[in-house]
Amino acid sequence: MRPIARRRLSRDPRVLLATRLYPLAILLIGLEYVRKHANPSHFGDEWRYLWYAKNLLHGYFSPRDNEMIWNGPGYPLALAPFLAFGTPEHALRLLNAGLLAGAVWYVHRTLLFYCSPLRAMAGGLVVGLSPLVYQTLALLYTETFALFAMAGAVYHFCAARRADGSRDAVYAGLFAGVLALTKVSFGPLAVGCLLVAGGFWLARRRTRFVARSLVTFGIAFALCIPWLAYTRSISGKPFYWASGSGLLIYWMTTPYPDELGDGLHHGHVKNVPWLHERHGKFFESLIGDLNEVKDTELERALPGLGRLASVKADEEFWRVARAQFAAHPGAYARKWCFNVSRLFFDYPYTRKYVVDGTLVALHVVLLGLLAFVLVQRLRGRLHLPVQLEALGVVALVATGLATGLGAGVRYLLPLYPPYILLALAGTAPERRREPPREA
């Protein structure tokens, strides 16, 4: 489409009306999806988030007699007020539709900084209609909540470029802090961004962007300090974000070729004969004597877990993982490649073989656009504002963190806002640099 025709289409009143109303359509689609697909019983990790939220209403996060700090407190803190007022769990699942519509609105508004309303609507529709969203929309999982937090952080981070954007820098920090407390892998990333921004400031690169980045990531880190103080009181370690990483790195370093690095839990080890033969004794040593923990709150909530979720078990997983990595470094490299594939294409898994072709096709297109933007930027044929370049680096590092321990495709959902922003804003005609004309 020619530029003049494209501008006319973007200014068409019907198109403008559609760009303003489609988040409402996404909300209605989401509500109907949750209504049809919500399960009255708990699925997967739902029990854990609800358990943490109910614990918070009684003044603690995890019981000290048998601790489990596999997750940050962000999502349980959001659930706790609703549980305090007796909100039904089905209504909590319906809230995911509102969070999805909010994320779509934020992505649309962010894209409007850099491209046309039509392109912005395309980005919002990708977020709102992607099959990935609907994998967890009807569940009390963190993905939709984290998607909304990331979308809000990205919007306000980009809005802070304006002369009157100092408030947006604060809002971006609040959203980023909530994201770090929800998906703890973003916690070290926020700290790293704060250190980089501080380094630029100390090097006298004191631009408005650097100053507001300091505000954003300073607030994000400040929100995480109470959580880090809590985890230190349990683990004795500074900057200890959660106790679930050891289990993931353990599976990433096992030397067996038919184990693909996806995080398997103790139920798999107990019930799958060949897994039990290889790992049963080790897992049983970490679970310990179930009679010793039978009266603990965690064992009553999840019988058979024992002390597998404890800080000491996490340390032991890391110890064995380091030994496995030293003996078989190639196994980790191979499984890291599988993690990248799982993050984008939901394949392969040790115990799962179903692939969503629509989702794979969508992510192939997304990766193709991102690769095009990267190549054009490196060749100097593309102009990207500093906010987009910074978000590109952050998204790349976040991808590395997501694939370094254990990745599944649902972990990609919080990264949709920066990925889609870079793919669509980076390929917009407004970003292209014309080659110099010959005299």
Secondary structure by P-SEA (a helix, b strand, c coil): ccaaaaaaaaacaaaaaaaacaaaaaaaaaaaaaaaccccccccaaaaaaaaaaaaaaccccccccccccccaaaaaaaaaaaaacccaaaaaaaaaaaaaaaaaaaaaaaaacccaaaaaaaaaaaacccccccccccccaaaaaaaaaaaaaaaaaacccccaaaaaaaaaaaaaaaaaacccaaaaaaaaaaaaaaaaaaccccaaaaaaaaaaaaaaaaaaaaaaaaaaaccccccccccaaaaaaaacccccccccccccaaaaaccaaaaaccaaaaaaaacccccccccccccccccccccccaaaaaaaaaaaaaaaaacaaaaaaaaaaaaaaacccccccccccccaaaaaaaaaaaaaaaaaaaaaaaccccccaaaaaaaaaaaaaaaaaacccccccccccaaaaaaaaaaaaacccccccccccc
